Amino acid sequence: MNVESISSFAENTSCNSVLNKKDEHFIISTCRRNTNMTMTPNHNALKNPDESTEDTDAEEKLLVVYFRSGKIGAAYYVLQTGELFILEEIVDRPPEFQMFSNLFRQVEPFMILLDGKNQSSFVQLVKTIVFKNDANDLGRCKLVFLSAKEYNYEACKRRILNLSLPREPPHCTEEERTLFLRTVVDFSQTQTVHSLGALLRYLDLHWSSLNVGLHNNPQFLSLRTISLRDIVTIDDDTYRGLQIFSTISHPSNFKRGVQGSNREGLSLFHLFSRCCSKVGQSKMRVLMQHPSRDIAELRRRQEVVAYFLRSQNDPLMRNICSALRFIRNVNGILAKVKALSAKPYQWKSLYNMALYMNRIIDFDQSKTEGKFTVKSGVDPELDRKKRTMASLHGLMSETAKVELERLPSFIEECSMLYMPHLGYLLAVKVWDGMGAREELPGLKFMFQNNEFVHYKSKGCEELDVMIGDTYPEIVAHETRIMMRLTAVLLEHLHTLASVIDNCAMLDCLIAISKTSKEFGYTQPTLVETKSISIKQGKHPLHMTTCEAFVPNDFESNEQVGCVKILTGPNSSGKSVYMKQIGLIVYLAHIGSFVPADSAVIGIVSHIFTRMQSTECIAAHMSAFLIDLRQMALVLQESTSSSLVLVDEFGKGTARRDGAALLAAALGAVLARARRPHVLLATHFLQLHHYIAPSPLLTFLTFDHVMRDGSPVFLYRARTGVAGAGLARHAAAGLGAPALRRADLLARCLQNNDLPPANEQITSKLRSRVEIVKKLILKDII
């Protein structure tokens, strides 16, 4: 006779937040007659299928925006992490509403809630942004219009005062709790109060439709304020034109337009995407969407980047990077912990960041048992129960032997098992000729389940009295410890979240230092004055794809002039030069080093561009009208601390009209008392004749030499005006016949003459006409 010990742990249906419901009993010992094979417990067979599953990193954000009296307030909630964010109330002006555009890019919501009563230009702009440049017909997110009563100020205020946060003082009175909330939310910012109150109301009413696969109730684990007051304003066209971000749609038509299917192409964000953690990668996107005017903060970032650029700090950086790999956004896990629905691997994610939990949780045993398991030495009473449980193997083996000897000889096998609420039972396989509810000598029939019949024997009754419900007691005891640990974590959630945020920022700055070190970037000097001085600057993207990039200088201030007009042949480097200036200024405003030998960057408030015209049905505008809108925005919103980049404005209409509009716009900029930094590239080579000379205006051109009748571009900027566009040389791919005809037409246009007919075309036309005539005459005759 051989005894097999097979571990298969109990599942208590009353503890479904901790236990799996697949089984409702566990076998302690099995005894078989006449077998020599010994089996060992198979822990892998009991492995929870969810063990290797990681939570998706996609975060769904619900955004509420309220615009009144020229001010915008907003609040948003992250469904997966339970985080609440409120926007510090800020002025936003029509028709562009740049602050909302900045907020939309940073948040990337899956749904926006708006006041249904408000049908102003603000709502029209929101619709345009949502449906602009979208690959599918559903828009970039959902738009929901709420009833105006949901934004009632007093009702919103009451909802906020009823909000429960982990940070609030324990055992506080209602008056103390209200005082705490007033320190978190500024109730004088009415638009923010409207937004947050409407958001809380919507979550209460629609949580059941939002929480598929999430916790049962909305968890509010934190409430933080975000501000856009220090942001350098950049619109979507500028982000695309400078290739700061470059989204590429999925190549499959089935996945194109599906949320999360796009990938990043060649862009500045792709170049700096070297973070070790996923929270760092997310933080990098936010960092690059929020260039700052806070010079103190930018200098602090530069200090960190400079520290990690020193070769003696490389070992430390590698150690930090190896630790940052384990950093995760704990709010999502803690939301499940608070709802008592966290799985063992989620506790393990917290373990990688907190030694305190390592002293309490036995992660290896938790993985095996599929439930939260406490280490020995944490609780003496729990240790005593576990020792009792561990001693059951030997006792159950002996009991199974005794019971098998008492059973009839036709029964070859029996098992001792435990079931909650029923205690210890003896299980035997169904035998041939067995009747319904058949009793065995000395045994009490309990029930039949599949191929096994369960009995209560005297030995089982003795075990019930002697040992009792040891396993459910262990589970209940560990659950109480888990809840105490959860309370400790939630008590320090704000500190933990702050540490995670700082780690994410450190990850971003290390990534910036890696890029700066690889490509030889230098630290720019940031100043408050109106000045941009760049020595031997390079384009950060072109230098990665070009073996010998030609650097150039740039100087803009009140002494040498702040308006630069770039002229030169096609493909001579005008656009690249202009974009590299914009990117160097941009990099300085996220705290990065820059691709130049040296740079002095004055803080700017806006970066405007007219480079890329993206036509969209929702915009109801042609490419030229979009160009005009962008130029109008420059004239209306630019200040002395703005940087303006304009590439070939006016090319979308008649040459004379385009040149006139461009000259007039430049005249308006030069006539201002507070002029911005302006770089303008154009092919209107006679433009200098239509603009009054000014010490603030400088014309630049790019050198080239002719070799064997073809231009060789030197890509060097110098003072002067280009003599010719050399478009004919750039069009060599059109073929010799087309180029000869183009030369003839160019001479005629220059002499104001009509061009002669193209004999090749006219001869073909005459032959075709004669063929048609013959066919017609044949039909008539």
ABEGO torsion letter per residue (X at the ends): XBBBBBBBBBBBAABAAABBAABABBBABBBBBGBABBBBBBAAAABBAAAABBBBABBBBBBBBBBBGGBBBBBBBBAAAGBBBBBBBBBBBOAAGAAAAAAAAAAGBABBBBBAABABAAAAAAAAAAABGBABAAEABBBBBBBAAAABAAAAAAAAAABBBAABBBGBBAAAAAAAAAAABBAABAAAAAAAAAAAAAAAAAAAAAABGBBABBBBABBBBBBAAABBBBBAAAAAAAGABBBBBBABAAABGBBGABBBBBBAAAAABABABAAAAAAAAAAAABBBABAAAAAAAAAAAAAAABAAAAAAAAAAAAAAAABBBAAAAAAAAAAGABBAAAAAAAAAABAAAAAABBAAAAAAAGBBBBBBGABAAAAAAAAAAAAAAAAAAAAAAAAAAABBAABABBBBBBBBGAEBBBBBBBBBGBBBGBBBBGBBBABBBEABBBBBBAAAAAAAAAAEBAAAAAAAAAAAAAAAAAAAAAAAAAAAAAAAAAAAAAAAAAAAAAAAAAAGBBBBBBBABBBBBBBGBBBAAAAAABABBBBBBBBBBAAAEABBBBBEBBGAGAAAAAAAAAAAAAAAAAGBBBBBABBBBBBBABBBBBABBBBBAAAGBBAAAAAAAAAAAAAAABBAABBBBBBGBGAABBAAAAAAAAAAAAAAAAABABBBBBBBBBABAAAAAABBBBAABBBBBBBBBBBGGBBBBAGBBBBEBBABAGAAAAAAAAEAAAAAAAAAAAAAAAAGBBBBBBAAAAAAAAAAAAAAAAAAAAAAX
